[in-house]
Amino acid sequence: MEDVRLLVRESHDSNHAQRLGLEVRSLAQTDGFAPKSGDSYRVSPAFAVERGDLPRPFETCDFRVSFVTCDNTFSAISQLRNNLTSEQAAGLYFSIGLPGVLAFHRTEQETDHILEILNSSFRAHELWRVKAGNVEVLSTSAPVAASFDSAAYLLQRVDEVTDFDILQLLLETQHSVNEVVAKASVHSPTRLPRLGRLVASLNAIIGDVVDLSKQLASADDEAMQRSCQKLVNANVDYLIQINSALAYFYSQAFFGVTPLMSNRCLYQSHAFLGIGGALRTLDNFGSVVSRALEEVPVYDTLKTFAPSVAGFDPGTLRTVNEVVIQAAAFDIDTHLTRAARVSQKHTNSSLAVDLAFRSLRCGKCRHAGALWR
């Protein structure tokens, strides 16, 4: 049996004490699994590190399983593979939850050996003994919150916002930031620096909204008013998207953490261990993509391939405010559309130009890089 699905059965005895059972079945056997009426199950898939017809510890009626949360799941698995026998490594699995390392084994000595190998590289650990399908929770090591400077995660210039709807959005965004930072400090502290950079980008966007709103209020030129309003709307839309992403993130990423039965992921097919590991992987992938795109010479490409038209010099579009200053001289949509058509003739740079134009159209060019770094 290779890739498996863990089925954790919950029930209560006559004294209302929780009772747990664990079944380990192959993914093929449990495809489309649905519990019987009255049964309460939490399920999660787990994936074998070692392939082949190896005996697995959970194929016996008495075994142990360690659920280990690490900042880097696959680094931890590599450590274990290098220090365990092939028979012991047959019990190594990984999940897409934050408890990403699952080690099935048989004895207390093996448990101690696994934790000794990982040393201080794990954040949390929970050990179960499973005998005849019944679970006994032997130990739980909960994570300790990392310290952080709360001032680094405060939104700035909120008191300068006069529009009620935008102010409410910023208050909601601050709440989302607070939730993500608090939970990340406990379960994924390596995210904290990135969240700090996100807040810095949010503050830059808020600053643009405030400045553009002031210019809109004082503008007496219709073209200037139209351009200011367009950029305010674009930046507010960006804030809405970020707030929605943060709310989704903190409501999904931190379920399935130790103690394992204290919370439940809302995704039924991952209700036991959650999807926090998968979200962390996507987050890291986004960071890689962003760093790669930061190396693209966007402005040089724009200068080379965008057509020279009256009032449009792509080399000057380095800040939102510079666009507003020139707003009376040109309509940004017309010029970007024309430039995009020209860029299609140059296949080597079309991706960079397309990305640049998409960013420029919504006023995001100066902030996008910091969101994923």
N, C-alpha and C positions, 0 to 999 in steps of 0.2 A: 504494500500500500504506500503510495507516494503522497501526492497532495490530498489534504483531508479537510473535513469540516468539523469543527468542534460544536457539539450540541450540549449546552448546559441547561439542565432541567431544574426549575425552581419549584419548591413546594414548602408547606409549613406543617408542623406536627400539631398535636392537640393543644400544646402550650404556646402556639404561634411562633415557635422558633424556626428559623429558616433552615431548610434542608436542600442540599445541592446534589445533583448527579451529573456525570460527564460521560458522554459517548463520543468516540472518535471514529468517524466513518469516512470513506473515500468520497471525493467530490462527485464522482459519477453516481454513487449510490444515493446521494442526497440532492441531486439536481432537482430543483422544484420542490424541495422539502417543505411540508406544511404540517405543523403540530396538530395532534388530535384535539378535539374540543375539550376544554378544561385543562389542557396541559399548558404550562408556561415555559417556553424555551428562549434562550438567547443563543444565537449562532454566529460563528465567524469562520472564514476559511483560513487555512494555514498551509504553507508551501514548503516542501521538503528541500533541504539544502543538499543532501546526498541522494542521488538517483540510483535505481537498481533494486533488485530483489533482496534487500537487506532486512533482517529481522528488526522490527520496531518495538521499543519498550512498551508502547501502549497496546500491543497485541496480547499482552499478558493481563491477568485479572487484578494485579497489584502493581502499581507504578506511581511515579511522582512526575510532576510537571512544574517547571520554573517559568514564570512569566517575567521577563526582564525588560525594563525600559532603559534605553541608552540614547545618548544624543546622536550617535551614529550607529545604526543597527547593523549595517553590513561590515563595518570595521570590527564590531564586537563578534559577529559570526566568524570573520576571518581569524580572529584571535582564538576562538574556540576550536575551529577546525585544525589549526596548527598545533593545538595542545591536547587534543582528545584522540583516543584510538578510533579506528574506523567503525568499530562496533558502537562506541559512544556517540560518534558523529552521526550515526544513523538516526539518532533521536533529535537532531537539530532541525528546527523549523523556523520560518519567519512569517509574520503576519503583516497586514497593512495598517494595523493600529499602532498607537504609541508604544504599547508593550510589544515591541517588534521581534524580540528573540524568545522563542519557545524551546525549552530543552526538556525532552522526555527522558527520564532515567529511572533507576530502580532503587538506589540506596542513598542513605544520608551522606555517605562519603562522597558519592558522585555530585550531590548538591554542593557540598563544601568545595569540591574541586572546581566546579563551574564558576562559583563566585570568586574563588581565589584567582582563577585565570583572568576574569574580568576586572578584578581588583576594584579600583575606585571609578571605573569608566561607566558604571551603570547608575542611573538616577533612582530607580525604584525596582523592587523585586517582590514577587508573591509566590509562595510555594504551596502547591496542593498535593495531597496524597489521594489517589483514586483506588479504591478497593471494591471490587465487585460492582463497579459503576457508581459508587457513592463517594462524595467528595468530603475530605477533611482539610480545612485551610490550616496549614501548619505554621506559617509565618507570613507577615506582611511588613515590608519596609517601604514606607511612604516617602515621596520626594520632599526635599527641603527647598523652600523658595529662595531664589537668588536675590540679593539686594540690588536695588536700582534707584536712580535719582528721579523721583516722580516729576520734578520740574522739567525734565527733558521731554516729557510726553504731554505737555500742556499746549493747547492751541492758542496762538497769539492773535491780538488785534480783534478779538471777538467783540469787545466792548465798543468798537468803532462801526459795527454793522448796524445799520438802521432798518433794513428790510426785515420784517417779522418772520417771514417764511425762511429766509436764509439763516437768521439767528436760530430758529428752531432746529434747522438742519445741522448747524454747527454744534449745538448742545447735544444732539443725538450722536454726532460723530465723536465728540469728546467722551461720551459714555461708552461707545464702541471701543475707542482706543483704550480707555481705562480697563475694560473687561479683558481685551486681548492681552494687554501688558501684564495684568494681574495673573492671568492663567498661564501665560508664557513663562513668567518668572518662576513658576512652580514646575511645569511639565516640559518646557522647551526653552530654557534661558538663552540658548544660542541665537534665538530669534530677536532678542532685545535690541542689539545694535541696529538690525535692519528696521525694526519698528521705530527706532529713534530717527532714522533717515526718512522713513515714511512721514512721520510727524513734521520734520523739517520741510518736506515737500508740501504737505498740507498747509503749513504756515505760509509758504511762498504763494500758494494758490489763493489763500484767504487774503493775503496782502494785495494781490492783483485785483481780487473782487472789490476790496475796499477802495483802492485807488481808482479803479475804473468807474465805480459807482459815484465817486466824488466828481470825476471828470464828466460823467453823464449828467449829473445834476447841474453843472456849470456850463455845459456846452450849449452854444447858440447856433451851431451849424448842424443841419439835418443829417448830413453824411457822417459827421463826427458822432452824433447821437446814435445813429444806426449801427456804426461800427462798435462803439462802446457797449451798447446793449447786446450785440451779438457775442462779444467776448465775455461779458458778464454771464450771459446764459450758458455759454460753453463751459466756463469754469465752474459754475454752479452744477451743471450736469456732471462734470467730473467729480465734484464733491459728493454728489448723490451716489455715483457708482462706487466710489471708495467706501462710503459709509455702508452701502449694501453689502459689499464684499467683506468688510470687517465684521458686520453683524452675522453674516453667514459663517464666517470663519470661527468666531468664538462660540457660536452655537453648535458647531459640528466637530471642531478639531480636537477638543479636549475631553471627549467621552471615551469610555473604555480604559480609563487610567486606574492606577492602584489607589485604594482597594477596589478590586475589579467589579464587585457586585454592588458598589455604592452608587453607580450611575449607569445609564443605558443610552447607547447611541440610537438616534431616531431612525437610522436605516435598518430595517428589519433584518436584512441579510448580513449585517455587520453589527448586530445589537450587542454582542459580547465584548469585543476588543476595539470596536470603532474603526474610524478611517483616518485617524490623526497622522499615521505614518505616510499614507498616500498623499495627504495634503502637504505634508512637509516635503515630500519628494517633488511635487509640482512646484512648490515654492522655490526649492533649490534649482529646479530646471529653469524657472522664470528668471532667476538670478543669473544663471549662465547665459541665457539668451540676451538679457539686458546688457551684460558686460560685453558680449560680442558686438551688439549693435552700437554700443558707445564708441567702439573703435571705427565705425563707419564715418568717413569724413562728410557728414551731411551737408554742411554749408559750402564746402568746396565743390561737392557734386551739384548742388543747386546753382552755384555761380557758373559752372561749366555748361550745364545742359538746359537750364531754364532760359526761355527767350527773353531778350531785352525788350520790354514794353514800357510805355510811358508810366512813370510813377511806381514801377515795381523793380526793386533791387533785392533779390533774395539774400544777399550778403548782409543787409541791414536788419533782417528780421530775427534778431537775437533775443528780443524781449517783447512781451505783450505790449508794453507801453510804447515802444517804437512803432509798432503796427498802428496803434491808435493815433499817434502824432501824424502819421502819413495818411490817415484814413480818408481825409478829404480829397486826396489826389488819386485814389484808385479804389476799385471794388475788389476785395481780396478773392472772392469766389471766381470771378471772371479770369483773373490772372493765374490762379492756381490750376484751374481747369485747362487753360491753354498750355501752361507749362507741363502739366501731367501728360497731355497728348504728345508733346515733343519728347518727353522722357521715355515713352514707349518705344521709340526708335533705337534706344541705346540699351540693349539687353543687359550689359554688364553692370549698369548702375540703376536699372529700373526699380529694383527692390528698395534701395536706399532712398531714391527720390520719392517713391510711393509712400514709404513710411514717413518721410519728412513732411510731405504735403498733408498727409492725414493728421499728423501732429499739429502742423501749423494751422490747419483749418479750425481746429477746436482749441487753439491757444494753449496746447499742452507741451510744446517743445522744450521748454526750459525745466520742466518738472519730471518728465517721464522716466529719465534714467535713475533717479533716486528711489523710485518705488520698489525696484527689485534688487538693488545692489546688496 
